[in-house]
Amino acid sequence: MSETKALALELARKYHEEQTPPGFEPGVTPILSSGAVLDEDDRLALVETALDLRIAAGPSTRKFESAFARFFGLRKAHMVNSGSSANLLAVGALTSPKLGDMRLRPGDEAITVGAGFPTTINPLVQNGLTPVFVDVELGTYNASLEQIRAAISPRTRLIMIAHALGNPFQVAEVAELAARHDLFLVEDNCDAVGSTYQGRLTGTFGDLTTVSFYPAHHITAGEGGCVLTRSLELARIVESMRDWGRDCWCEPGTDNTCLKRFDYQLGTLPPGYDHKYIFSHVGYNLKATDLQGALALSQLRKLPDFTAARRRNWQRLHDGLSGLPGLLLPRATPGSDPSWFGFVITVLPDAGFTRKDLVGFLEGRRIGTRRLFGGNITRHPAYEEVRYRVVGELTNCDIVTEDTFWIGVYPGLTNDMLDYVIESVTEFCTKGVRS
């Protein structure tokens, strides 16, 4: 390392030390529902990458992909520019002609839940599949195995479900169900990195799994996401579709990794056409930058501490709010140990107050709240002309739409902040306080 670079990094370190976060002042300091927790190592990782002008995908991205795959015990991880892109790639990969008769085709059905984030559902629509919506259970906010089983039809080819706010669905049983019916399973693990089900990490049960690195999530790259799999065949397809759809697998800036760059004949192209410009998929450019890779790699080292903090914060809220009238508190799926994304609350019908009343009171105290994403997704204008099927009634999805919200458990919250949240909710529920 040059003296100038070492000096620049030392100055960045000193700058970080000078950044003194303000103390917590109840009712004044915002208590966020989510956010990134960034330290000196994260800042230096970004600065060093910037000093080296590594502006495209590069060595940090590749190191992160290898480390993240090892974390899950999977063979391949491909970093992308967002969790939404990860979902798009995961579904798109399953439509590849390289899968032969197993490929997904327009009109095939994909089972998912009716209450969730749109980008779990949008790739189904974008690839011409028919979403099949099932209801969720209140408390866990996941679909049950029975609901998923009941939704299977002769046209079903895919199950794609997110672990709700970090709380695993019955993924081992769902994976067995999918295998029995020759269905693909995609785990949307964007909210659940570090969660386990039956002692096994979520994200390791499906054919493909997706992760988001948006600042709200368990680790962050600013933006960014990842697609992981144990299948080398699927990994190769994901890589192709991420990288413009090209057939070549050379890393950026390298040539002739296969040692026969000018010896291919594919499609109706002339023999010897440059393999770097042969396209085997209708793809995209969804790569991440090396700045994102450097930050994600630094964050990954802190994931165990982040996971422990999320569990600890969730338990503190649960202990403090248990027994309050009018509230349904969350519960973990039996057999799971969630790395919680948030603490979800449903206001009961006989509460004597509404979700709007309670949320307004909390927001007035600078306590951030969020809806359980889209609630009943079929009620949104974006899906008015989308062809889908509903199995049973989306009764609980409607309850989520009207009466459910969540508050934060992310590692940046202190015990003083959490205790203020508990005191505020308790005051509202027991003393008749209204906004």
N, C-alpha and C positions, 0 to 999 in steps of 0.2 A: 504494500500500500504506500502511495506517495505521501510525502510530508504534508502537501497541500490538502489532500483528501482526508488524512488523519486529523488535520486541524479543523476542516469543515465539519467532520463528525463530532469532534470535541465541542465545537461551538453549538452544534445542534443539541448535544447532551446538556450543555449549560442552559441553553434556551428552555429546554424541557423542565429543568429544575426550577427555573424562575416562574413557571406557570403554576400559581397557587390557586387551587379551586376554592370558590367561595364556600363558607360554611352554610349549613342548612338552617333556614329560617321558616318555621311553619307558616303556611298560608302565603308565603312570598316566593320561596324557592320552588320552581316547578318540580313535581315528582313525575317523571316521564314514565310512560307505559313500556317503553323499550329504548334501547340506545346502545351504541358501541362503547366498549371500555378499552381505552387505548393507553399504552404506557410508553416509557422511554424506548424500549426495544422496538416498538412499532414505528415510532417516529424515526429512529435511526435506520430502520430497514427501508423506509420510504426515501429518506434522504440519500442513502448510499446508492439505491437503484437510480434515483434521479441524477446523481452525480455521474454515474456511468452511462447516462442517457439510454437506459434499456427501456425503450418506449413501446415496444411490441412484445408479444409473447416470447419468453426466453428462458434462461436457466432457472430463475426463481419459480416461474410457473411450472416447469418440469419437475423441479425438486418438490414443490408442493403436491403435484399430482401423485408422485410416488409415495410421499409421506401420508397423504390422505387415504390412498388405497390401502396402505399398510394398517392404518388406524382401523379400518373396517374389516381387514382381512380379505379384501377383494383384489382381483387381478389388475383392474384398470380403472383409472379416474381421468376424466377429461374436463379441465376447467373451461368455463364459458363466461360470458359477460353478465349473466343474471340467472337467478333461479327460474324465472319464466322461460328463458331460453333453454335451460336444462330440461324443463318439462316438454317444450316443443321438440327438442332433439330426441328425447326418450321415446315419445310417441312416433315421431317421424322415422326413427330407426326401425321401428317394427313394421313399417310399410315398405321397407326396402325390397326390391326384386331379388336381391341376393338371398333372401330367406325362402324363396320358392313358394310352395303352397302354404307355408306357415304365415306368410306376410299378411298384415292387415290390409283390408280393402274398403273402399267407400261403401257405406251402408252397414258394415259390421258394428256390433254393439259393444259398448264399453261401460261397465258398471262403476259408478262413483256416487258420492254422497251429495245430497241436495243443499247442504249448508257448508260452505267453505270458501276458499279463495278462488277467484275466477280463473287464474292461470293453471289450476289443476284441470279445469274443464275445457278451456279454450283450445288447447292442442287437439282435443278430440274433434271439436267442430272444424278446426282448420285443416284437419286431415280427412274430413268427410265421414267421420265415424258418428254413430248415434249414441249420445249419452243416455244412460239409463240411471235415473236418480232413485236412491233409497233414502229413507229417513234416518235420523240420528237418535241416539239415546240421550236424554237429559242427564247431566251429571258427568258422563264421560265425553259426550258430544261426538262419539264415533258411531258408525253403523255396526250392528251386531252381525255375527256370522250367519244367523238365521235369515236376516234381511238380505244379505248378499246372496246366500244360496237361493232364496226365493226369486231373485231377479234374473237368474241364469235362464237363457232361452237358446234355441238352436242357432241364433245369430250371434250369441255372445262370444267374443274373442279376447277380451281384455278386462282386467280389473285394475283401476287406477284410483288410489285413495291416499289422502294425506293423514298423517297421525295428528289428531286435532290438538293444537296448542301444545305439542310435545307429548301428549298422552297417547300411547300406542293403541291402535286397534288390534283385534285378535289376529295378528299378522301371521303367526305360525299356522293357525287353522285355516286362514284364508289362502295361504300358500299351498297347503295340502289340497284344498278345494280346487284351486286353479290347476294344479298338476293333474288332479283326477279328471278334469274336464278339458284338458289340453288348452288352457287359457294362459295368456301372458299376464304377469303381475308387475306393475310399476308402483314402487313405493315413493310417494312424495314425502321425503324426509326433511323438507325445508325447515320445519318448526321443531324438529325432534333429534338433532344431532346429540348423541350421548345417551339417549333413552334406550332402555332395554326391555325386551319381552321374553319371558321364560329364560332369563339370564343371557340373552343374546342381543347384540346391538340391533336396533331398528335400522333399516337400510341394507340388511344382509339377507333378507328373505326373498326379495323379488328378483325378476330377470334383470331389471334396471332400477336404480334408485337415483333420486335427484335431491340436490341441496342448494340452498341459497346463502349467499354471503352479504346480503343487504345489511346495513348497520343494525337493524332490529334483531338480527339472528344470532345464533350461538357463537359463531366467530364471524368476523367481517373482513371483506376486502374492499370496502367502500361500496362498490357494486360487485357483481360476480355470482357465479354458481358452479355446479359440478354435476356431471353424470358419471355414475359408477356402475360396474358390472363385473361378474366373475367370468362372463363369456367373452372370449377373444373375438369371436365372430361379431357379436353385437358391438364390442368396443371399436372394431375396425370401421363398422358402419357409422357409429356415432362420430368418430374422428373425421371421416369423409364428409359427412353432412355438416359438421361444424366448420370445416375448412373448405368452403365454397362448393363442396360436392366432388372434389377432385379424387381421382383414383390413387394418386401419388401419396406416399406417407413420409416423405422427407420432412425433417424439421425445417422451419423457416431459416433461410440463409445457407442451406446445405443442398447438395445436388447428388443424384445418382447413388442413393443409399442402396438401391436394389441391384446396382451394377449392370443394369440393362435399360437405362433411361431411353435409349433410342432404338430399342429392339421390340417394342410392343406393337401389337395390332389388335385394337379393340373397337367394337361397333363397326361402322363402315369407314373409319378413318384409314388413311393410307398407312402401310407398314412403316414403322420407324417414327411415327408421330411422337413428339416430345411428351413423355409420360407425365411431366409436371403440368401439362395442360390437357390431360384427358380427364373427363368428368363422368363419374359412374353414378352420381346421384344428383337430384335437383336439391342443391344445398344452400348454405348461407355462409356468411362470415360472422361467427359468434364467438371468436376467440377472446380471451382476456388479455390484459397487458401484463408486463413483467412487474410493474408497480403493484398491481393487484395480487400477483403471485407472491411478491415479497411480503406484503402485509398479511396475506392469508397464512403464509408459512410461519411468520412471527406469532400470529394469533393462535395457530394450532397448538403451539407449545403450552398455551395457557388454558386449553379446553378443559382439562380435568378440574382446574380451580373454578372455571366458569360454571361447569355443570354442578359442582358441589354447592356453589352460591345460589344457583337457581332453585335447587331442591331445598336448601335451607330457607330461602326467602319465601318460597311457596308454603312451607310448613309453618313458618311464623305467622303468615296471614291466616292459614287454615285454623291454627290453634286460637288465634285472637278473635276470629269471626264466628267460630263454631257456636251454635245455639242462638244466634241472633234471629229474631222473628222476621218472617217474610222473605228470607233468602234461601235459595238452593245453592249450596257450595259444591265445588267440583270434587270428583273422586277419581282415583287412578283405576285404570282397567286392571282387573285381577290378574296377577302374575307379571305385572309390569313395574318398572322403576323409571318414571318419566324424568327427562331433563326438561322441565317445564318452560314453555314459552310465555305463558301468562296465567293469571288466576281468574278463572271465569265464574261469573255470578249470574244466576237467573232470578229475577224478582217473581215471587209466587203470586198466583191470582188473588189470594186473600190477604196480601201484605198490608193493604190500606194505603199504599203508595205505589207509584209506577217506576219503571226503569228510568224514565225521563226525569222524574223528581229526584231520584238518587244520583243519577249522573250529573244533573245540573248542580246539585249541592257539592259533589266532589270536585267538579270542574271549577266551581266558585272558590274552592280552597286550593287551587292550582294542582290538583291531583288528576293526572291524565287518565283518560279512559278510552277504550276502543270497542267497536262492535265486533262480534264474532264474524268478521269479514263480510261476506255478502248475504248472510242469513240465507233465506230461501232464494237460491240463485234464479229460479224460474220466474221470480217476480220482478226481475230487473229488465229494463227496456232493451238491453243488448241481446236478450234471448227470446224476444217476442216472435222472431221469424226462424228460430232454430228448431230443427226437428229433434225431439227427444221423447223418451218414454219414462213414465213414473210408475214404480211398483209400490202398491199400497198408497197410503196418504202421507204427505209431507207435514204431518201435524206438528211434530216437534221442531222441524225446520221453521215453521211459522211462529212457534213460540220463541225460538231463538231470534227471529226477525224483530219481534215486538218487545221481548222482555230480557234479553241477555246482553251482557257486556263483559269486558275483562279489564283488569288492572295489572300493573307490571310486577315482575319478579326478577328482572334482569340484574346482573351482578353489580351494576353501578348504584343500586339502591342501598342505603344504609339502614341500620336498625332504627335510628331516629325517624327516618322517612317512613318505614313500614309501620312503626308504632303510631305515627300521626295518621296514616291511612286507617289503621284499625280504630283509633279513637274517633275519627270522623265518621266512619260507617256506623260504629256503635252509637254515637250520639244521634245520628239521623234515625236509626232504626228503633231506638229505645226512648227517645225524648220527643219524638214527633216533630223534629226539626224539618222544615221544608225550605226549598230554595225560593 
